[in-house]
Amino acid sequence: MIQSLHSLTLFVPDLQVGKNFYTCMGLNAHQEHDALVFRCEGRDQDQLRLIKGPKKEIAWITWATNSDGYARILENVKARKIDFHHVHLDANYDQVQGESLWLHDPDGTLLHIVVAPSASQSRDAVKLNHPGVAYHRISLRGAPDRHVDSRPRKLGHVLKFSTDVNRMVEFYTAILGMKLSDRIGDKEVAFMRCAGDSDHHTLALALSQSPGLHHCSWEMGNLDQIQLCAQRLIDAGYQDSWGVGRHIYGSNYFHYVRDPWGSLCEFYWDIDFIAEKSDWTVQVASASGTSLHENLFQWASAPPPEDFLKNYEAV
């Protein structure tokens, strides 16, 4: 039923601090009432919204579906007698034309369900040469200038901390129609994708003592762009965290940088893509001992830092 991740809205204590970080990252900002809204260059869709609040936390996540999917979600919500409303209490925020639904997941995170297509990206794909296939880059140097366009192409996924991963998996599959892709442990980490053709995960869940945002993840054009974008933030004084490396679950290359409030921004490329009708088998990796961290990566420039799975929003 859920077809795509539409956008993420965060409360932050200082809008200017947030604007500095996300524009340095390469997003385009504009003011919308008293919120800051960000888009990726070449993509006609809001991706991130910042609203002033007492602390950094998720305000809501917006998910998109089609009309049939919306009707089925509404039917599921009513059948489970889940509280919902059609209009946000503050009419200035995240208003869309047409059908719109607001409800909370079991951890209390506010969700906004809208009927909307996923916008395309107008910027050209990066031309890469691969062994065994036709060359896509001929008589051109592959190593980019350090100032090449290295800005995110889309918001790819969100990883949330949860007090009960299994309860959340049941909610997102049964109510919103999402699918489980893979797991680490029987309760520690779950990777979930949208109902149709989808990236390996658009939502991931990790066990913690309280809800919170672990990271939001931004698709880049290639490995060079991952590193150049991350390095631009590091050079500006933001905290490097982990990377470069490649994940096992999702298979994407990655580099993580801390935002001003302790959560992570992941820059990724080459994530697994799962067709709606494909015969995908869920793998359940071990989470015992050191294997939880070991199953987070296939290879990396260094092991994950000790605080990689720390919930900085925990009370």
N, C-alpha and C positions, 0 to 999 in steps of 0.2 A: 504493500500500500504506500508507504513512504517511498518517494522516488529520488529525493536528493536532499542533501544538507544545504539549506538556503543561506543562513547567516547566524552569527553569534552575537549576543548582546551582553556586555559586561558593565557592572557597577565598578567605578574606580574613584579613589579619593581625590585625584587631581587630573583633570582633563588635559591640561597642557603637557604634563609628564607623559600621558598616554599618546598624545598627538606626536610628541617628539620621537617616541619610540617607533610607532607604526609608520610614520612618514620616513624615518630613517630606514626602515625595513623595505620601503618602496611602495607603500599603499598611497592612494589618493584620498585626501580628507575633504569633507565639506560639512558645514554646520546645518543641522536640521532641528529647528526649534532649540531646545537646550541640550541636544545630544550631538556628538561628533560621529559621523558616519564615514566608513572607509570602503573603497572599492579597489579591485585589482585593475591595473591598466589593461584596457582591451576587453574588459568583461562588464557588461551592462547589468550589474546586479550588486546590491548592497551585500557586503560580506562580514563586516564588523561594525558594531555600534557601541559607543562608550557613553555612559550616563553617570553623572556625579552621584556618588554614594559614600557612606562612611568608611567602607573598606572595599578592596577588590574581591568580587565574587561574580558568579554567573547570575545575570538578571533573567535571561531566558535564551533558549535555543529555538530557532525557527527552522522547521522542516517543511518541505514542499511535496505535494502529491498532485494527482489529477482528480477530476470530478468524481469518478467512480471510487477511487481510493479514499477520497474525503468522506463520501457517503458511508463506506464500510467502517472507517475509523469512528465516525459519529455513532454508528450503530453499535460498535463494540463498547464505546464509552458509556452509552446509555444502558447497555445490557449489564455492564459491570457496576452501574450506578456510581460512576466516577464524576465528581463535580467538574463542571466546565462552564465557560462563558464565551460568547462570540465577540465581545469587544473588550479590549484592555481597559483597565480602570482609568488610565491616563490616555485619552484619545490622541495625544500628540505622538505617541510612540508606535512605530512599526505598523502603521496602518496600510492595508492592502485593499485593492479593489476585488470584490467578490467574496467567496466563502472563506471564513477564517474561524479558527477554534483555539481556545486557550485552556490548558489543563496542566496539572502537576504530575510528574512521575513519582514513584514511591519514595525517592529521596527528597522530594519537595522542590526539585528543579522545575521552573515554569517552562512549558513548551508551547510554542505557537505553531499551529498547523495551518498552512495556506495552500491554496490551489494556484500553482505557478510552475511554468517550465523552468528548467535549468538553463541559464544563459550560456551562450557559446563564448569562446575566447577568440578574438579577432587577430591577435598577434600570431605571426607565423611560428610553426614548430621549428625547433633547432635542427639543422641538418647534421646527421650523424653518419659516420661510416662504420659498418659492422662486417666482420669476416663472413664470407659465404653468401652475401646478398649484394644487390646492385649498389654501387656507390652513390651516395646522396650529396656528397661534397667533393667537387672535382676542381682541381687547380685553385683551391682556396685553402688558406691556413686554418687549422682547427683550433689552435690555442687562442683564446680570445684576449682582446685588450682588457686590462683590469677594470676599465670603466664601461664595459659592455653592459647592455640592459640585463640586469639581474634582479628583477622584481617578481614577486609571486604572481602566478597565473590564476589561482583560485584557492579558496578555503576548502581543504580536502576532508579533514575530519577533526573531531574533538575527542579527547580522552578525559573522562570524568572519574573522580574518586567516588566510591560508593561504599556504604556500610554493609550492603548485601548484594553482591554481584548477581547471584542466581535469581533473586527476586526481580532485579532490574532486567535481566535477560528475558524472563517470563513476560514482563510488562511490555517491553519493546517488540517482542515477537508476537504475542497474543493480541495486543491492542493496536499496535502501529504496523504490524506486518513485516518488521525487519527480520533478517536472517542471521543466524550465528555462523561465522566463518571459521574461527579457531579459538582455542583457549590455552591458557597456561595455568595448570592446576584445576581442581574441581570447584574452586571458589575465588581464586586470586585475580585472574585477568580474563576478560572476554573481548573478542573482536567481532563487531557486528556490521552488516552491510545493509543497503537499501533493498527494497523488494524486487526491483527490476534488474537490468544490467547495472552493475555497480562496481566501484573500487572495492578491494578486499574489506576495508572497513571505513565507514563514515562516522561511526561511534565506537569508542573503546571504553572499557570499564575496568578500574583497578580497585582492589579492596583497601579501605582505609577506615580509621575510627570516626570519620565524619565526611560528608560530601565536600566537593571542591573541584577546581579545575586543575588538572595536571598539565595538559598542553592543548593548544590549537595548532593545526598542521597546515602548511601552505605548500602547494605544488609549485615546483620550479621547472625550468625548461630542460635542464641537464645537470650533471654533476658539477660542472664549472659554476653554474649559477647558484647552486646550493652553497658552495664554499665562498663565492664572492659576496653573496648576500650576508651570510653569517659573519664574514670578516669585516664587512662594512659596519655592522652593529658592534662587533668587538672593538674595532678601531675607535668607535664613538664612545667607548667606555662601558658598554653593556657586558654583562657577565657571560662568558663562554661556559657551556655545560658539558656537552658530549657530542663527539663526532670528529671526523666523518666516519661513517660506518654503513653497514647494510643489515636490515632486520631479517629475521627468519619468517615471521608471520606478517605477510604483506609484501615481503621481499624488497621493500623500497630502500634506496640509499637515504641517509639522514644526516642532519647536523642540528643540534639543539642549542638554543641560546635563552637565557633567563630574561623574562620581562622585568619591568621595574618593581613588581610586587611578588616575585618569587616563582610564578608559574613559568612554563616553558613555551617557546615558539619552536616548532619543528619545521625545517625546510626539507622537502623530500622530492624524490624523482623516481619514476619507474616502479609504481606500486602494482601489485597483482590486480587484474580485472576479471571479474566473474560474471559470465553471462547468466541471464535469468533462468534459462532452461538447462544449465550445465549440471553435470553430476559431480558436485563438489563434496569432498569428504572432510568433515571437521576433524582436525587433529587436536589432541589434548596433551600438551607437553607437561613435563614434571615441574612442580614448583617447590620441591623439597630442597632444603639446604641451600647451596649456592646455585642450584639449577634454575631458579626463578630468574636471576640476573643473566645467567648464561643463555637462557632461551629468549632474551630480549634482542640478541644480535647474532648474526652469522659471522661477521668480522667487524672490527672497529679499530681506530687508531689507539684506543685505550679502553679498558673495561668501563662500564657505567660508573659514574661517581656515586659515593655512598648515599648522597641525598637525592638520587635520581627519582626515586619513588616517594620522596617525602611530600606530605601534604602541607604546604605552607599556609593553607587556610584553616587547618585543624584548630579547634578551640580547646 
